[in-house]
C-alpha cells in the first residue's frame, strides 16, 4: 500500500472509530483482523480499575438484564442483587425504562423479566433477584456493597432521586462506588433535568468528587 492510500485508510479508520464511539462501540484488532464490540459503561471500567475481586454489587433497575449481564461478564463479581419490580403499578418499575413511552404494557414488563431470567441463568449461583421497588428492596440486601448501579430515574424529580441515591449510598462499604446513568438527560427534552441536579447536589452535600463520562456518573464513598 503506497503512502497516499495508507493515509486515506488511516483517516477513514479514525472517522469510523469516532462514529462507532458515539454509539458506544469500539474496533478491536487481532491476528484475525478486526471486530466491533459494544463498549462497557464508563463507570464499569472505573470500577474494574479501582476495586478488587469478589465484588458484592447491586443493580437497581434491571429491565431486560443487559447491563447486569455485561457487569457479570466484565467485573469480578461474587454476588449481584438485581432489583426491579417489573410492575407498572410500582412507580420505580415504570421509571426503569429508558425512553419511557405511554404504550409500555404489562406483557412487555413480563417479557423484560423473562429475558432477564434467561440472561442470568448461566450466572445463577451469583444472582439474587429482588422483585420489589428500590425502597422496599433495601431491607433484603444483607451485605455491605462494593458497587451500586442505579438505572431507575428516568423523568423523576430531583428530590426523589437524591433520596434513592442516599438510601443506597448508605449500603456501600467505605471506598465503594455508587453510579448511574441519565446524567445527560438535562439535554433531552423527553426526560427533563432531574438527574444532573440531584446527583450534583448529592455529591456537594456529601463532599464527594463527582465523575461524569458520557451518560454515566459515579462517586466514591469516603
C-alpha positions, 0 to 999 in steps of 0.5 A, a space after each residue: 500500500 503506497 503512502 497516499 492510500 495508507 493515509 486515506 485508510 488511516 483517516 477513514 479508520 479514525 472517522 469510523 472509530 469516532 462514529 462507532 464511539 458515539 454509539 458506544 462501540 469500539 474496533 478491536 484488532 487481532 491476528 484475525 483482523 478486526 471486530 466491533 464490540 459494544 463498549 462497557 459503561 464508563 463507570 464499569 471500567 472505573 470500577 474494574 480499575 479501582 476495586 478488587 475481586 469478589 465484588 458484592 454489587 447491586 443493580 437497581 433497575 434491571 429491565 431486560 438484564 443487559 447491563 447486569 449481564 455485561 457487569 457479570 461478564 466484565 467485573 469480578 463479581 461474587 454476588 449481584 442483587 438485581 432489583 426491579 419490580 417489573 410492575 407498572 403499578 410500582 412507580 420505580 418499575 415504570 421509571 426503569 425504562 429508558 425512553 419511557 413511552 405511554 404504550 409500555 404494557 404489562 406483557 412487555 414488563 413480563 417479557 423484560 423479566 423473562 429475558 432477564 431470567 434467561 440472561 442470568 441463568 448461566 450466572 445463577 449461583 451469583 444472582 439474587 433477584 429482588 422483585 420489589 421497588 428500590 425502597 422496599 428492596 433495601 431491607 433484603 440486601 444483607 451485605 455491605 456493597 462494593 458497587 451500586 448501579 442505579 438505572 431507575 430515574 428516568 423523568 423523576 424529580 430531583 428530590 426523589 432521586 437524591 433520596 434513592 441515591 442516599 438510601 443506597 449510598 448508605 449500603 456501600 462499604 467505605 471506598 465503594 462506588 455508587 453510579 448511574 446513568 441519565 446524567 445527560 438527560 438535562 439535554 433531552 427534552 423527553 426526560 427533563 433535568 432531574 438527574 444532573 441536579 440531584 446527583 450534583 447536589 448529592 455529591 456537594 452535600 456529601 463532599 464527594 468528587 463527582 465523575 461524569 463520562 458520557 451518560 454515566 456518573 459515579 462517586 466514591 464513598 469516603 
